[in-house]
Amino acid sequence: MTTPPYDGQPQFPPGQPGQYPAGQPGQFQPQGYNPYGQAGQGQGGYGYGYAPPGQLAGWPIRVGASILDSLIISIPPIVGVIVALVIDGDQDELGPGGGIAMVTGFAVGFAVWVWNRLIQQGRTGQSFGKKLTGLRVVHAQSGQLIGLGSNLGREICAQIFNQLCILNVIWPLWDDKQQTWHDKVVNDIVIRL
């Protein structure tokens, strides 16, 4: 018995690299999809949830992508501090030129963060670090991009949760969908392409 296509998402045959065989623990199916072809069986007829259009990204590769993002965001402030030191030398207090250089460096760093983590990741599912490591943020049920609004919420939650508790950062190590808390809030997953 064949199962009908769901919401325009591609069907992956069991055993394809990076995919779980149908009905295996850890497999995620979209809402309304039943691997047995009959509504009402299993977990409300939905199987185990959604089968992502790629393999779930592991914790080490996600950390690597985050480090790459942090590096490009930190370059402008570092340049601003260096320019401030060149302008004002080893004085105890910064002069106007050094202060402007530092403020400009931090403002450019913030602008890079907004472009990279909010706009670029919201539109394509990939920040600079995720693009280099072959990762993408997608909605956990539909497999589609989460968009700018959800991505903004995701990043705000990430900043709050990361400041409050380190558990947010390490939660994917034991989570079945390898999600952080901020992933769970907006219902997204990070996949390898």
Rosetta blueprint (number, residue, H / E / L):
1 M L
2 T L
3 T L
4 P L
5 P L
6 Y E
7 D L
8 G L
9 Q E
10 P L
11 Q L
12 F L
13 P L
14 P L
15 G L
16 Q L
17 P L
18 G L
19 Q L
20 Y L
21 P L
22 A L
23 G L
24 Q L
25 P L
26 G L
27 Q L
28 F L
29 Q L
30 P L
31 Q L
32 G L
33 Y L
34 N L
35 P L
36 Y L
37 G L
38 Q L
39 A L
40 G L
41 Q L
42 G L
43 Q L
44 G L
45 G L
46 Y L
47 G L
48 Y L
49 G L
50 Y L
51 A L
52 P L
53 P L
54 G L
55 Q E
56 L E
57 A L
58 G L
59 W H
60 P H
61 I H
62 R H
63 V H
64 G H
65 A H
66 S H
67 I H
68 L H
69 D H
70 S H
71 L H
72 I H
73 I H
74 S H
75 I H
76 P H
77 P H
78 I H
79 V H
80 G H
81 V H
82 I H
83 V H
84 A H
85 L H
86 V H
87 I H
88 D H
89 G L
90 D L
91 Q L
92 D L
93 E L
94 L L
95 G L
96 P H
97 G H
98 G H
99 G H
100 I H
101 A H
102 M H
103 V H
104 T H
105 G H
106 F H
107 A H
108 V H
109 G H
110 F H
111 A H
112 V H
113 W H
114 V H
115 W H
116 N H
117 R H
118 L H
119 I H
120 Q H
121 Q H
122 G H
123 R H
124 T H
125 G L
126 Q L
127 S L
128 F H
129 G H
130 K H
131 K H
132 L H
133 T H
134 G L
135 L E
136 R E
137 V E
138 V E
139 H E
140 A L
141 Q L
142 S L
143 G L
144 Q L
145 L L
146 I L
147 G H
148 L H
149 G H
150 S H
151 N H
152 L H
153 G H
154 R H
155 E H
156 I H
157 C H
158 A H
159 Q H
160 I H
161 F H
162 N H
163 Q H
164 L H
165 C L
166 I L
167 L H
168 N H
169 V H
170 I H
171 W H
172 P H
173 L H
174 W L
175 D L
176 D L
177 K L
178 Q L
179 Q L
180 T L
181 W H
182 H H
183 D H
184 K H
185 V H
186 V H
187 N L
188 D E
189 I E
190 V E
191 I E
192 R E
193 L L
